[in-house]
Amino acid sequence: MAKSLKCKIHLNLKVAGIFNSKFSKDILPTTISKLLLYRIDQNNGRMHLVFPFKSFKKLFPESSKEDFYSLLKLNCDDIVNSVETSLTSENDPNLVFNLDQKLLIQDVLLNNCSLNEGVKSENIVMDYSSPNVAKPFHMGHLRSTIIGNFLANLYDHVGHKVTRLTYLGDWGTQFGVLQLGFQMLNLSDAELKRDPIQQLYNAYIVGNRLVEEEEEAADEARNIFSRLESNDESPVMERWKMIRKVTVDELEKTYARLGVKFDEYHWESMYNAKAFAPILQVMESNNLLEEEDGKKVMVLEEGRRVPLLKSDGSTLYLTRDVTAALDRWVRFRFDRMVYVVDNSQHQHFTALQGVLRSLEYDWAHTVQHVKFGRIQGMSTRKGKVVFLKDILDEAKHKMIEKQHQSPTTRNFSEEISDVLGVSAIIVNDLKQRRMRDYSFDWNSALQMEGDSGVKLQYTHCRLSSLEQSCGVTLPDTCDPSLLTEPEALALVLEIARMEEAVERAYEKMEAYEIVNYLFRLCNKTSQALKTLNVKHQSAVVAEQRLLLFHRARIVLHSGMRLLGLRPLTEM
């Protein structure tokens, strides 16, 4: 095998070859890659790759330790120097592959890891964020936006084709409520355009109060929506189109602060009764619907009864999701469609899959609900959070205060404070396990020290400053004999582990794997910066240390981008 290949890929191929021969399997080298872990020998400081027996048993449940030890017979070469055994603290065996240190360090510091090596490219449609027009952008929408953006970045990173959608709630009886509010407030189009998000919310609050107090108003709200579904040429539709435009314009400004960009904006109103009609015809011709109090109901496989049409013929949220799913299948022919929505919607997406199965769509199983827990306790100085912009403005304001107080602030600007505040919110969310609820604390999220988004930005700025100010030219060759200090080797090892973190995050759909990895990388970088001076060293030593820190910055930058952060070069 040529030395130009990555050391780990080289070993993956050798191990997969032995297993495939011994067990008559077709194990991919990428499968082996997930099981081999970078470690460092505390006695001699040498890096190696470890293959735990537990991982081997998961791959081959019926195998024995003797089968595992067959790898001891692996033919060594100029990359794999030797293979030996070791025991864990629980007396489980490991196989240790001792690699040529010079080649391994050069590999880590000069080559990009091949994260999409052997990954079959898929066509994935991502549906996330999806706020409702005129309603508060609640914490579930914030988590959906942050987690969905991370997963879209991750899937793109490993080689999938990703289409990013947000599905804006502009339909349903809430539309009638909103129209009543407009009438009560006598809002002009000019007033709406001046502050659209706030004015829409105000109109909805007024309309909702009226509906709660007067049954006639509630009936009128339902009638407005019913008339709209049956006549898309209604004058009210023209105003609704204008409302949608100003909503997207405002959302795009806020999404830009989060570093989020969608390929397409979809609307519930795209999937109204007229769009549902062909599907309804199929359902009725196949006797899939029953009448219940005037409503059209489908009985799913497990016996659950789900309504699809109201007694007045209006569609429901589930109806529109069924119509949207079919439209997206026709348009994108996806391998997977992923909805990033909180735990409370589990039953809804179970019903969606059930309806699609009842329609005998062979792609129904590719519809996936990625669930997450809720944020508790977030508020701003305005009080209860209403809009995403309020949250981001609060984070920015608090970061301005902290930057003014910090002795390490080098370049103060509101833009930098905004990026730091956004980074803090994103990282504070993504460091949590996705399925868990968590309580939000502003002080913890925005801390200048400790594990936070600010820490990642600070380390990136520190490394960027070193590259810009040290006066040393970055070399294009690596001499490992000049990187023998424990801090240097520990940092090389951590850089090498980026691939492992991405693989774990991809398998689990969990961002915390990458967040925690980046915290460790920052800690190892900080320790190395304390002892490995670049300035005032001989040229050859300075160049090799700069190469080490440059590679650390590149990996940190890549990881931050995956999380959805905008890496700063000064703060």
Rosetta blueprint (number, residue, H / E / L):
1 M L
2 A L
3 K L
4 S L
5 L L
6 K L
7 C H
8 K H
9 I H
10 H H
11 L H
12 N H
13 L H
14 K H
15 V H
16 A H
17 G H
18 I H
19 F H
20 N H
21 S H
22 K H
23 F H
24 S L
25 K L
26 D L
27 I L
28 L L
29 P H
30 T H
31 T H
32 I H
33 S H
34 K L
35 L L
36 L L
37 L E
38 Y E
39 R E
40 I E
41 D L
42 Q L
43 N L
44 N L
45 G L
46 R L
47 M E
48 H E
49 L E
50 V E
51 F E
52 P E
53 F H
54 K H
55 S H
56 F H
57 K H
58 K H
59 L H
60 F L
61 P L
62 E L
63 S L
64 S L
65 K H
66 E H
67 D H
68 F H
69 Y H
70 S H
71 L H
72 L H
73 K H
74 L L
75 N L
76 C L
77 D L
78 D L
79 I L
80 V E
81 N E
82 S E
83 V E
84 E E
85 T E
86 S E
87 L E
88 T L
89 S L
90 E L
91 N L
92 D L
93 P E
94 N E
95 L E
96 V E
97 F E
98 N E
99 L E
100 D L
101 Q H
102 K H
103 L H
104 L H
105 I H
106 Q H
107 D H
108 V H
109 L H
110 L H
111 N L
112 N L
113 C L
114 S L
115 L L
116 N L
117 E L
118 G L
119 V L
120 K L
121 S L
122 E L
123 N E
124 I E
125 V E
126 M E
127 D E
128 Y L
129 S L
130 S L
131 P L
132 N E
133 V L
134 A L
135 K L
136 P L
137 F L
138 H L
139 M H
140 G H
141 H H
142 L H
143 R H
144 S H
145 T H
146 I H
147 I H
148 G H
149 N H
150 F H
151 L H
152 A H
153 N H
154 L H
155 Y H
156 D H
157 H H
158 V L
159 G L
160 H L
161 K E
162 V E
163 T E
164 R E
165 L E
166 T E
167 Y E
168 L E
169 G E
170 D L
171 W L
172 G L
173 T H
174 Q H
175 F H
176 G H
177 V H
178 L H
179 Q H
180 L H
181 G H
182 F H
183 Q H
184 M H
185 L H
186 N L
187 L L
188 S L
189 D H
190 A H
191 E H
192 L H
193 K H
194 R H
195 D L
196 P H
197 I H
198 Q H
199 Q H
200 L H
201 Y H
202 N H
203 A H
204 Y H
205 I H
206 V H
207 G H
208 N H
209 R H
210 L H
211 V H
212 E H
213 E H
214 E L
215 E H
216 E H
217 A H
218 A H
219 D H
220 E H
221 A H
222 R H
223 N H
224 I H
225 F H
226 S H
227 R H
228 L H
229 E H
230 S H
231 N L
232 D L
233 E L
234 S L
235 P H
236 V H
237 M H
238 E H
239 R H
240 W H
241 K H
242 M H
243 I H
244 R H
245 K H
246 V H
247 T H
248 V H
249 D H
250 E H
251 L H
252 E H
253 K H
254 T H
255 Y H
256 A H
257 R H
258 L H
259 G L
260 V L
261 K L
262 F L
263 D L
264 E E
265 Y E
266 H E
267 W E
268 E H
269 S H
270 M H
271 Y H
272 N L
273 A H
274 K H
275 A H
276 F H
277 A H
278 P H
279 I H
280 L H
281 Q H
282 V H
283 M H
284 E H
285 S H
286 N L
287 N L
288 L L
289 L E
290 E E
291 E E
292 E E
293 D L
294 G L
295 K E
296 K E
297 V E
298 M E
299 V E
300 L L
301 E L
302 E L
303 G L
304 R L
305 R E
306 V E
307 P E
308 L E
309 L E
310 K L
311 S L
312 D L
313 G L
314 S L
315 T E
316 L L
317 Y H
318 L H
319 T H
320 R H
321 D H
322 V H
323 T H
324 A H
325 A H
326 L H
327 D H
328 R H
329 W H
330 V H
331 R H
332 F H
333 R L
334 F L
335 D L
336 R E
337 M E
338 V E
339 Y E
340 V E
341 V L
342 D L
343 N H
344 S H
345 Q H
346 H H
347 Q H
348 H H
349 F H
350 T H
351 A H
352 L H
353 Q H
354 G H
355 V H
356 L H
357 R H
358 S H
359 L L
360 E L
361 Y L
362 D L
363 W L
364 A H
365 H H
366 T H
367 V E
368 Q E
369 H E
370 V E
371 K L
372 F L
373 G L
374 R L
375 I E
376 Q E
377 G L
378 M L
379 S E
380 T E
381 R L
382 K L
383 G E
384 K E
385 V L
386 V L
387 F L
388 L H
389 K H
390 D H
391 I H
392 L H
393 D H
394 E H
395 A H
396 K H
397 H H
398 K H
399 M H
400 I H
401 E H
402 K H
403 Q H
404 H H
405 Q H
406 S L
407 P L
408 T L
409 T L
410 R L
411 N L
412 F L
413 S L
414 E H
415 E H
416 I H
417 S H
418 D H
419 V H
420 L H
421 G H
422 V H
423 S H
424 A H
425 I H
426 I H
427 V H
428 N H
429 D H
430 L H
431 K L
432 Q L
433 R L
434 R L
435 M L
436 R L
437 D L
438 Y E
439 S E
440 F L
441 D L
442 W H
443 N H
444 S H
445 A H
446 L L
447 Q L
448 M L
449 E L
450 G L
451 D L
452 S L
453 G H
454 V H
455 K H
456 L H
457 Q H
458 Y H
459 T H
460 H H
461 C H
462 R H
463 L H
464 S H
465 S H
466 L H
467 E H
468 Q H
469 S H
470 C L
471 G L
472 V L
473 T L
474 L L
475 P L
476 D L
477 T L
478 C L
479 D L
480 P H
481 S H
482 L H
483 L L
484 T L
485 E L
486 P H
487 E H
488 A H
489 L H
490 A H
491 L H
492 V H
493 L H
494 E H
495 I H
496 A H
497 R L
498 M H
499 E H
500 E H
501 A H
502 V H
503 E H
504 R H
505 A H
506 Y H
507 E H
508 K H
509 M L
510 E L
511 A L
512 Y H
513 E H
514 I H
515 V H
516 N H
517 Y H
518 L H
519 F H
520 R H
521 L H
522 C H
523 N H
524 K H
525 T H
526 S H
527 Q H
528 A H
529 L H
530 K H
531 T H
532 L L
533 N L
534 V L
535 K L
536 H L
537 Q L
538 S L
539 A H
540 V H
541 V H
542 A H
543 E H
544 Q H
545 R H
546 L H
547 L H
548 L H
549 F H
550 H H
551 R H
552 A H
553 R H
554 I H
555 V H
556 L H
557 H H
558 S H
559 G H
560 M H
561 R H
562 L H
563 L H
564 G L
565 L L
566 R L
567 P L
568 L L
569 T L
570 E L
571 M L
